[in-house]
Amino acid sequence: MTDIAQMQEQRLSALRQTASGAPKLPSNPFFGVGPITDATTDEVDSRLRRIAFDAWIEKTYRKFDDRGNDIGGFTTAEISRSMHRGYPADKILTDMMRAIHRYFGFPKTNRMAVGLGGGHSGFTVCIQHLMNANDADQRVYVDTPRPESDPSKAAGFFRQSWATQLIEMQRFAEKGCESRIHFAASEGVIPTAAELSSLGVSIFVGVGHETTGANAYTSAEIHELLNWLDGDPANRHAVFDATSMLGAMPWEPELVSAVMAKCCLFMPFQKAIGGVSGYFVASFTPHALALIEKNQQNPAWAIPRQLKIAPPIDPRQPFSAKRSVDAGPFFDPAEDRMLGGVINTYSALAFAETTFGLLQSEARVGSVVELNRRSAGNRAVIDEWVKSHPLLSLTVTDAERRGAAVTLLKVEDDGITDAGIHARIIARSKQLLGYEGVTHPNGEYEPGRDAARYVNAFPGTPGDYRAWVGGIREPEDVVALLENLQYAYLRAKIVVLEEELAKNGVTFEAPAKADGAVRKDDPNRAYTVLIADLVGLRFGADGEPDYSEIKAYIEEKGGSFHLGPLSDRESLEKGRIHFFYQPNLSTEAEILPQTDKGQYDALIAAATFITKSSVFPLGGVRIGAGTGNMGSASWGGGNGEGGTAALMNTPGINSRATAQMALKAILKVVPDLPVDRLHRMVAGGDFDTGRQLKDFPTAKLEGRKLAVLGYGNIGREVAKLAKAFGMKVAIYAREHHKRWIEAEGFDYAASPVEAASGADVLSVHIGLGRLDASTGTYSNAGTVNAKVLGAMKDGAVLVNYDRGEVVDAGALDVALASGKIAHAAIDADLFRDAATGTLSGPMLPYLPLEERHKGKLELLPHAAADTDHPSRVTGAKQAVDQIFDVIRFKSVVNLKGDLPEGYVSGGARTPAGIGRVTKQVVAEAGGKAKLLEELRQASEKIAAITGALSAVSDQDHRGRIVERYTSLLVESADRQRALLEQLGLYGPAEG
């Protein structure tokens, strides 16, 4: 191909066809395994499967003492380092043979042998046991062309190699004659019964469908073969290489059963299931076993001892002695036992892996009948896909002969006529399908998709791609494979054509790399933001709260900071976001005149109540978690529902500060040591430790019960602090939180009453809940009622550092009077009108209680969450970030309520270790290679040691493990916990 214009057009066409991006990936990229495989979807799934295998070994293969008592399970380590004869190796082998025999539906009349060797040599051995050069009347028919003939070249050297061995066995045997072997004119065609009979054939060898794996026999051919066998069952035999037949026989179940019963089937299970390479199994009919026995009495050749399926009758005799198939190594299903074993297999674990893998596949897919059906179904899926995608065609054109386990495809690209260029494109496409990827001449690198590994056709076979697509795979995975083959070819074509064009002096500029998200704000507009609360709580040199950190942060991000209200919008610099700081706004009368017409595009507030009539077209952020004070109709009020702007918050920012204040409230009264009184007595010299200390008994926090209502950021932090003090913690939350609550070592309570039952302390963190527009009340108002308080211990402590309304003040009044509650700490909003002095807010119902229960109440003006300077600054910075994201990128972070039209969700953002662990946090952890490697090492040490302690039953052995590894276990566990918290991976997950 030298036509530059043609190459340019072909390149542009491929670019257009791939412009929409890469297709969906298959769940498992390895398409080079047989119809039965472990089918794990990814590296995590595979590692979990290995752990499950270890547990299965321990459960399935038990140790027994000399009296038959179960004394524990074998471990994989013990099996791997033991001799592979005797118990449990013999049982493991028997279990595998039984599982294969049962699952694939072999009849009980047919024994199944196990031997050592790979697929090609093993199949040759099976045929050699049936074939005998000393029998001049024996004729063999092989359904593949003669090796080294022109028709055989399409098969590749793999499939010619074993056939060559058959010829050589006849050629070099004393009485052999290679003319006794008849080869087919083409691959995988079974002659009629009459044709086989006319040739005098006594052994039919079926391997043609395996030449590419993409062929299958037709139902009519199988019927003819079975008719031929039935004509003289004692003297006619059929043996198939069934690597891709098992679980992928696209015939009616009755025909499949007949093949399983009347034919000998060879299976290299190191390929088909995934065990260690080097063993195979083969089923033999009773008539075939009789022929093998006969051949053993008059052998024409020696068979390598490790591959023998008929050892001597007397095990004390050498292999040259009289032999019998009754000695094994056969699984006899009628007696459900092995008649013999495998000599020095070193494969006990591989056999166990095969059994385990087969059981796993059966559980996932179903019976072999279902597996055959699924395989045929996948074949139909491929047929339909290819009909509508002309770039790829099926090498096997006869639909009935098309394999149900393997697909072989070739590219039909009229634009590429040069065979060398075609081969380069195919090779590059396989780099894209794998992990290598491809690099364009301009230096642009396309990473490998890891979509399909081992899709190479055998050397000499027609076609470009070959992949196992049997019933173990889901149809959508097969479609994903095909889509990726097409995409990879087109992308590889682009690269190869660019290389050819480069030889002719054509160059391509490297694409410009995007430097971030696409801006969506208007550069000709000035944006305005109202900050209606303090953004710093620490006093500066002027004696006022210091806002300098936030001012500097805004200006660093490219915004402008203004003190006071907006005056002249037109004078503002265009293309900037302008923040107007007015922390003293409080009442509706002060706020509404500045906000009723959308003067500000967005809002940042903390405790200030924002009226419904205030308009903020682009959104608002509340510094903190609750949004009940964010009443603007722009976002639909405090629930953030039904508006046109985005309502956001900064959850978790002040969670630790609030939790620590809640614990401070508890520690003031529990333990109930009268610290102030003792201080006065000691300072006045009026105390004798030896005589008077007994008069002040107390009890520590450890062992006492704390009930927490709510599993949000603050509730969880309170629970963690209490746990550090040794308290027993019960948490009430919605049921979907149960798994996470219990995972962190807390008790789950299904109701507030259940949580409070027998509690020494109750701490409330459930929030107001949803506002009922019809009643004007919140769903969680009055949750802590008489029943909840009554369930607590006498003399208990109540801490409400949440919202004042969540506690029924009347019920608390009664509980304080009766002594059920000894002390209550309340932190709620209290507002005072500057002009009239009138008080308002959720603290009002508690004020009369303070008069009636002097010394039993501690009342704070919602200060616990809003007086920590670092928390307020951190929250304000995050709010500024959220405003920038909303205005510049239409991205909403920490959305509360509905996502407005035209915006995208930016997910959740909380401080490390606070709130839920999001996918973003996990992704970020994945990029911290050093910390992640440390975490992996610590976790693997923990898993190894705890796994050994769990698996080992012998007390002395366990004692040695304890002696050797206690220090390492504890050190690793401590390090793991610290790393999990450092990476933000400790806590409940999102969703």
C-alpha angles and dihedrals in degrees: 000000000000103000103113094195091051092049091048091052093047090050093049090048091054090048091053092049092053098038093106091062137244121329126243115290122241115251091243121031096200108096094163100089132091133260091281118052139136090263094204110174102218146345094286092049090049094050091048088051090055090052090048089051091054090051091047091052091051092049098042103042111052133184120234130193123227091277094051097256117149107244100174143293132298115247126219088248092055092049094046094053098042132085113276096230130078123020128017095006092062091050092048091053092046091049091052094048091047092049094050093044092049100042098048092044103241110173118250090244091067120078121210124220128205123208142166125254141070129287101273099040091041094054090048089054092051091054092044090057089058098038120076125183089200090069105080092187096056116108125188125203118200117193094218131074121272111277116264092016119124094252091052095058092084089062094063126223094289095071095035092055098069093043088053088056091056091053092047092050089058093039096055100034114104093240098025128127121186091205087075088074114080118198126201125247092232139014124286102355118139114208121228120271089253093052093050090048093049090054090052091237117174099171123046115196115200116197104119094100087054094055089090098358087231096094129084134186118250122241089246092055092050090050090052092049092049091048089053092050092048090055091070110358094174094058105027123076137178124199123186133193091230099183092124097020099070108091091003105073104133095201135100113287093248091057091047090053091051092052091049091051103041103034134064112239128201121203127183096204094186083075101034101049107015107253125141111301117256113065139080140182128219131188120218131194118231090253091052090051089052090053091049090051090050092049091050090059091053106026121189095193143008118259118208107265096234089058098047117123094189115055121183120290090236109051089207091064125082123253090263090066125094110302135203136186087221087075094062153176078209134122107225107202092190090062094027093227144098114260090204141349143243117266114241095335098162083200106106091119091046089054090049090049089053092052093045093047092049092050090049092050092047091052092050101039107021132225125353088256088060090045091054090048092050091048091054088046091054089050088056091048090055092047092053094046094051091051090064098037109062095182091078127047134184115254092211101064098185105086094206092052094048113115121250094206103043134034123206116195136181131197119248103199114155089186093066112061099154109095092207093053090045091054091049091051092050091049092048091046089057089053088056092045089052129042103277098080125192135268122217120223089254090060097257109143124210109198120227113266095216086219102133127010124191099019092144119133115229114265109275096017118123119250136041108253131038124183139164108244103165127148094282086078126074116242092241089057090054091051090048089053092053092046090051093048090055094044093047092050092052094046091047089049089057091054096046092047090049088053090051092046090049088059086060094050098262113139134189126210117237110252117255112256117235111242096206144312120342114264115236101179125105112255090203095058134078113222122210131207129187118216103199100178142047114285094190129038101186115094119244131211091282092058092249129111107280116241096169096108092058093043090054092045093053093048091047089057091052098262131121126241120211130183113223133009131326111268113165114020093182092062094057119108111260122239093030135104110233120203119203113202116211108152095166097065107119118144132058089245090060098042106039100062089058097043110031096095101039094265089157121049094209143007140222115194139156116184100350113112111235115209124235092242094057110107124214108166098193103039148268140251126212114208098229136027109280117071100189091118092054096091101158114133088218088087098022100266129281094333092056092227128141099005131122096230131063123259114205139172139191103238118193097018095113097020096108093045091051093045092050090050090050090052090048088056090052094046091054090069106016117090086035097218107147094233097171093051093047090048091054092047093048094044089052093049090243101129138086111196096200095050107028106035090085088065092069108057117172140165130231125240092245111104095016121119123247118192115204120193108206134025098221124122096286097041091051092049091051089050092050092050092048091049089054087058090052096253122150107242127205118185128199115206140130113302096252088067092059097092092053095043091053092042089060091052099257127125117250119226121197094208140021090250091053091050093048094047107120093350122155092199133024120198119186123214108148101112126222094291124208122346115236103218093201096055101025091229132120122240095237097046111127094008091140096064136152093287093053094046091044092056092061126090119271111270093023127159126239122202118188107180089149122074120327093230095062090076121066100232092199092055090047090052090057093044092051091049093051095045093243085121113039096182138009129192115198126186112186141143119275121183128190123197107233093214103043102020090231114157124222140165139080092296092071097087090055097054095078090049091060090059093050098042106039113191094011098086133061111193124194128180095239089287100138095079100033110044101068107103098201091049093050092048092047090048092048092050091051090048089053089051090051092051091051090049093050096048100038102035107015086239119145117207120193094006117201112203123335127012108233119234113271095027132102128215114252092193127235128316125193134154115277111281094013122107127345124349104243130201087249090058091050091048090051090049088054089061094054095084100177096048092043092052090050090050091049093050092048092046094048090051090051092047092048095049098041090043090054093047089051095046102041113085101177108097094213091050091048089048091056090051091050091049094049103038111028093099093046092048095052094042091049093047092051091047092047092053092049093048093047090054093044090053092044092242098124117099141034119335126234120261 
